[in-house]
Amino acid sequence: MTVLISHRGNTSGPNKSLENSPEYIKIAIEKGYDVEVDIWLIGTELHLGHDLPQYQVDKDWLLSNRERIWFHCKNLEILNYFIKEKKDYQFFWHQEDDFTLTSNGYIWTFPGKEVMKNSIIVSLGRENIVHEVYGICSDYVDYLN
């Protein structure tokens, strides 16, 4: 079974005003999806947000959601934080790489690139996915069910 991963909490299309907010993420998780979340460490504070740190969260929030969230590290400090924590977080760093390896050994794959069974495809449109892969990260996961 392919894991469906909500892109920043989106399930039926992009919603830039809500993306990465803890409430929006919670809704996607309650629908049964995993969620890709952008995360920053600024000083000692944890923040969610794509281009900028927007929503402050605490360590308990991270721990309570770590099984369903794929943390996209947005700065070196948060990447190092997860490496040191050793709490089985699912995390990765990438910008525009074709592929990146997640902390749990999956291949996070940029749209349109070759895939394997252990790939997670980033697919931000509503196109049909015909590949046999581990997961699909999309703004439209409601339509992939």
Phi and psi in degrees as GROMACS dihedral restraints (atoms count N, CA, C in turn):
[ dihedral_restraints ]
;  ai    aj    ak    al  type     phi  dphi    fc
    3     4     5     6     1   -80.0    20    10
    4     5     6     7     1   132.6    20    10
    6     7     8     9     1   -78.3    20    10
    7     8     9    10     1   128.0    20    10
    9    10    11    12     1   -97.7    20    10
   10    11    12    13     1   126.5    20    10
   12    13    14    15     1  -118.9    20    10
   13    14    15    16     1   116.0    20    10
   15    16    17    18     1   -69.1    20    10
   16    17    18    19     1   128.8    20    10
   18    19    20    21     1   -80.9    20    10
   19    20    21    22     1   105.1    20    10
   21    22    23    24     1    64.0    20    10
   22    23    24    25     1    18.1    20    10
   24    25    26    27     1   101.3    20    10
   25    26    27    28     1   -10.3    20    10
   27    28    29    30     1   -70.5    20    10
   28    29    30    31     1   137.3    20    10
   30    31    32    33     1  -126.0    20    10
   31    32    33    34     1   -25.7    20    10
   33    34    35    36     1  -132.9    20    10
   34    35    36    37     1    31.7    20    10
   36    37    38    39     1   127.8    20    10
   37    38    39    40     1   158.6    20    10
   39    40    41    42     1   -62.1    20    10
   40    41    42    43     1   141.9    20    10
   42    43    44    45     1  -140.7    20    10
   43    44    45    46     1    84.0    20    10
   45    46    47    48     1   -57.0    20    10
   46    47    48    49     1   -30.2    20    10
   48    49    50    51     1   -73.8    20    10
   49    50    51    52     1   -17.7    20    10
   51    52    53    54     1  -113.3    20    10
   52    53    54    55     1   -16.3    20    10
   54    55    56    57     1   -51.5    20    10
   55    56    57    58     1   136.6    20    10
   57    58    59    60     1    71.7    20    10
   58    59    60    61     1     1.2    20    10
   60    61    62    63     1   -77.0    20    10
   61    62    63    64     1   141.7    20    10
   63    64    65    66     1   -55.2    20    10
   64    65    66    67     1   -36.8    20    10
   66    67    68    69     1   -66.9    20    10
   67    68    69    70     1   -41.7    20    10
   69    70    71    72     1   -66.5    20    10
   70    71    72    73     1   -41.8    20    10
   72    73    74    75     1   -61.7    20    10
   73    74    75    76     1   -42.5    20    10
   75    76    77    78     1   -59.7    20    10
   76    77    78    79     1   -41.4    20    10
   78    79    80    81     1   -61.5    20    10
   79    80    81    82     1   -44.8    20    10
   81    82    83    84     1   -63.3    20    10
   82    83    84    85     1   -41.3    20    10
   84    85    86    87     1   -64.5    20    10
   85    86    87    88     1   -42.1    20    10
   87    88    89    90     1   -64.0    20    10
   88    89    90    91     1   -25.3    20    10
   90    91    92    93     1   -77.2    20    10
   91    92    93    94     1    -7.4    20    10
   93    94    95    96     1   101.1    20    10
   94    95    96    97     1     7.3    20    10
   96    97    98    99     1   -95.9    20    10
   97    98    99   100     1   153.0    20    10
   99   100   101   102     1   -77.5    20    10
  100   101   102   103     1   166.8    20    10
  102   103   104   105     1  -138.4    20    10
  103   104   105   106     1   134.5    20    10
  105   106   107   108     1   -89.9    20    10
  106   107   108   109     1   127.0    20    10
  108   109   110   111     1  -129.6    20    10
  109   110   111   112     1   136.2    20    10
  111   112   113   114     1   -85.9    20    10
  112   113   114   115     1   130.3    20    10
  114   115   116   117     1  -136.3    20    10
  115   116   117   118     1   145.5    20    10
  117   118   119   120     1  -129.3    20    10
  118   119   120   121     1   152.6    20    10
  120   121   122   123     1  -118.8    20    10
  121   122   123   124     1   116.7    20    10
  123   124   125   126     1  -117.6    20    10
  124   125   126   127     1   108.0    20    10
  126   127   128   129     1    65.2    20    10
  127   128   129   130     1  -114.2    20    10
  129   130   131   132     1  -111.3    20    10
  130   131   132   133     1     6.1    20    10
  132   133   134   135     1  -100.0    20    10
  133   134   135   136     1   136.0    20    10
  135   136   137   138     1   -93.1    20    10
  136   137   138   139     1   133.0    20    10
  138   139   140   141     1  -136.3    20    10
  139   140   141   142     1   145.9    20    10
  141   142   143   144     1  -103.0    20    10
  142   143   144   145     1   148.6    20    10
  144   145   146   147     1   153.9    20    10
  145   146   147   148     1   147.5    20    10
  147   148   149   150     1   -80.2    20    10
  148   149   150   151     1   -70.0    20    10
  150   151   152   153     1   -83.2    20    10
  151   152   153   154     1   -27.1    20    10
  153   154   155   156     1  -141.6    20    10
  154   155   156   157     1   154.3    20    10
  156   157   158   159     1   -68.5    20    10
  157   158   159   160     1   118.7    20    10
  159   160   161   162     1  -114.3    20    10
  160   161   162   163     1   -45.6    20    10
  162   163   164   165     1  -114.9    20    10
  163   164   165   166     1   114.0    20    10
  165   166   167   168     1   -76.1    20    10
  166   167   168   169     1   135.3    20    10
  168   169   170   171     1  -130.0    20    10
  169   170   171   172     1   167.5    20    10
  171   172   173   174     1  -114.4    20    10
  172   173   174   175     1   173.6    20    10
  174   175   176   177     1   -60.0    20    10
  175   176   177   178     1   -36.2    20    10
  177   178   179   180     1   -62.3    20    10
  178   179   180   181     1   -37.7    20    10
  180   181   182   183     1   -62.5    20    10
  181   182   183   184     1   -44.3    20    10
  183   184   185   186     1   -59.6    20    10
  184   185   186   187     1   -49.8    20    10
  186   187   188   189     1   -62.6    20    10
  187   188   189   190     1   -41.7    20    10
  189   190   191   192     1   -71.6    20    10
  190   191   192   193     1   -18.5    20    10
  192   193   194   195     1  -113.2    20    10
  193   194   195   196     1     2.9    20    10
  195   196   197   198     1   -63.4    20    10
  196   197   198   199     1   -23.8    20    10
  198   199   200   201     1   -77.0    20    10
  199   200   201   202     1   -18.8    20    10
  201   202   203   204     1  -113.8    20    10
  202   203   204   205     1    -4.5    20    10
  204   205   206   207     1  -113.4    20    10
  205   206   207   208     1   137.2    20    10
  207   208   209   210     1  -104.8    20    10
  208   209   210   211     1   106.9    20    10
  210   211   212   213     1   -84.9    20    10
  211   212   213   214     1   117.4    20    10
  213   214   215   216     1   -91.1    20    10
  214   215   216   217     1   104.9    20    10
  216   217   218   219     1   -69.3    20    10
  217   218   219   220     1   128.5    20    10
  219   220   221   222     1  -103.8    20    10
  220   221   222   223     1    -9.9    20    10
  222   223   224   225     1  -146.4    20    10
  223   224   225   226     1   163.3    20    10
  225   226   227   228     1   -61.3    20    10
  226   227   228   229     1   -34.7    20    10
  228   229   230   231     1   -61.9    20    10
  229   230   231   232     1   -41.1    20    10
  231   232   233   234     1   -74.1    20    10
  232   233   234   235     1   -33.6    20    10
  234   235   236   237     1   -61.0    20    10
  235   236   237   238     1   -47.0    20    10
  237   238   239   240     1   -64.5    20    10
  238   239   240   241     1   -38.1    20    10
  240   241   242   243     1   -56.6    20    10
  241   242   243   244     1   -49.9    20    10
  243   244   245   246     1   -65.2    20    10
  244   245   246   247     1   -38.5    20    10
  246   247   248   249     1   -61.4    20    10
  247   248   249   250     1   -42.7    20    10
  249   250   251   252     1   -74.1    20    10
  250   251   252   253     1   -30.2    20    10
  252   253   254   255     1   -65.8    20    10
  253   254   255   256     1   -38.6    20    10
  255   256   257   258     1    52.5    20    10
  256   257   258   259     1    50.0    20    10
  258   259   260   261     1  -115.4    20    10
  259   260   261   262     1    22.7    20    10
  261   262   263   264     1    61.9    20    10
  262   263   264   265     1    33.3    20    10
  264   265   266   267     1   -70.1    20    10
  265   266   267   268     1   149.4    20    10
  267   268   269   270     1   -97.7    20    10
  268   269   270   271     1   111.1    20    10
  270   271   272   273     1  -145.3    20    10
  271   272   273   274     1   161.8    20    10
  273   274   275   276     1  -161.6    20    10
  274   275   276   277     1   165.0    20    10
  276   277   278   279     1  -126.9    20    10
  277   278   279   280     1   133.2    20    10
  279   280   281   282     1  -162.8    20    10
  280   281   282   283     1   160.2    20    10
  282   283   284   285     1  -121.2    20    10
  283   284   285   286     1   -78.9    20    10
  285   286   287   288     1  -128.5    20    10
  286   287   288   289     1    30.7    20    10
  288   289   290   291     1   -70.1    20    10
  289   290   291   292     1   149.5    20    10
  291   292   293   294     1   -64.8    20    10
  292   293   294   295     1   -38.3    20    10
  294   295   296   297     1  -142.8    20    10
  295   296   297   298     1   149.1    20    10
  297   298   299   300     1  -144.3    20    10
  298   299   300   301     1   147.7    20    10
  300   301   302   303     1   -91.9    20    10
  301   302   303   304     1   129.5    20    10
  303   304   305   306     1   -81.8    20    10
  304   305   306   307     1   165.9    20    10
  306   307   308   309     1   -62.8    20    10
  307   308   309   310     1   -20.6    20    10
  309   310   311   312     1  -107.7    20    10
  310   311   312   313     1    19.2    20    10
  312   313   314   315     1    87.8    20    10
  313   314   315   316     1    14.7    20    10
  315   316   317   318     1   -95.3    20    10
  316   317   318   319     1   157.2    20    10
  318   319   320   321     1  -100.3    20    10
  319   320   321   322     1   104.9    20    10
  321   322   323   324     1   -75.6    20    10
  322   323   324   325     1   119.7    20    10
  324   325   326   327     1  -117.5    20    10
  325   326   327   328     1   123.8    20    10
  327   328   329   330     1   -63.3    20    10
  328   329   330   331     1   148.7    20    10
  330   331   332   333     1   -53.1    20    10
  331   332   333   334     1   137.6    20    10
  333   334   335   336     1    82.2    20    10
  334   335   336   337     1     3.6    20    10
  336   337   338   339     1   -96.5    20    10
  337   338   339   340     1   163.4    20    10
  339   340   341   342     1   -59.6    20    10
  340   341   342   343     1   144.1    20    10
  342   343   344   345     1  -126.2    20    10
  343   344   345   346     1   163.0    20    10
  345   346   347   348     1  -131.6    20    10
  346   347   348   349     1   177.0    20    10
  348   349   350   351     1   -63.1    20    10
  349   350   351   352     1   -26.5    20    10
  351   352   353   354     1   -99.7    20    10
  352   353   354   355     1    23.2    20    10
  354   355   356   357     1   -89.2    20    10
  355   356   357   358     1   151.3    20    10
  357   358   359   360     1  -115.7    20    10
  358   359   360   361     1   116.7    20    10
  360   361   362   363     1   -85.7    20    10
  361   362   363   364     1   133.0    20    10
  363   364   365   366     1   -92.8    20    10
  364   365   366   367     1   115.5    20    10
  366   367   368   369     1  -134.3    20    10
  367   368   369   370     1    99.8    20    10
  369   370   371   372     1   -91.2    20    10
  370   371   372   373     1    -0.9    20    10
  372   373   374   375     1   -99.4    20    10
  373   374   375   376     1  -170.1    20    10
  375   376   377   378     1  -103.9    20    10
  376   377   378   379     1    17.7    20    10
  378   379   380   381     1   -67.2    20    10
  379   380   381   382     1   155.3    20    10
  381   382   383   384     1   -71.4    20    10
  382   383   384   385     1   135.0    20    10
  384   385   386   387     1  -100.9    20    10
  385   386   387   388     1   121.6    20    10
  387   388   389   390     1  -112.0    20    10
  388   389   390   391     1     2.0    20    10
  390   391   392   393     1   -82.5    20    10
  391   392   393   394     1   148.3    20    10
  393   394   395   396     1   -90.8    20    10
  394   395   396   397     1   102.9    20    10
  396   397   398   399     1  -135.0    20    10
  397   398   399   400     1   168.7    20    10
  399   400   401   402     1   -69.8    20    10
  400   401   402   403     1   -44.0    20    10
  402   403   404   405     1  -151.4    20    10
  403   404   405   406     1   162.7    20    10
  405   406   407   408     1  -130.6    20    10
  406   407   408   409     1   123.9    20    10
  408   409   410   411     1  -102.4    20    10
  409   410   411   412     1   120.5    20    10
  411   412   413   414     1  -149.9    20    10
  412   413   414   415     1   154.4    20    10
  414   415   416   417     1   -76.7    20    10
  415   416   417   418     1    -9.8    20    10
  417   418   419   420     1  -122.4    20    10
  418   419   420   421     1    39.6    20    10
  420   421   422   423     1   -62.0    20    10
  421   422   423   424     1   -27.9    20    10
  423   424   425   426     1   -57.6    20    10
  424   425   426   427     1   -30.7    20    10
  426   427   428   429     1   -88.0    20    10
  427   428   429   430     1    -6.9    20    10
  429   430   431   432     1   -96.6    20    10
  430   431   432   433     1   -10.1    20    10
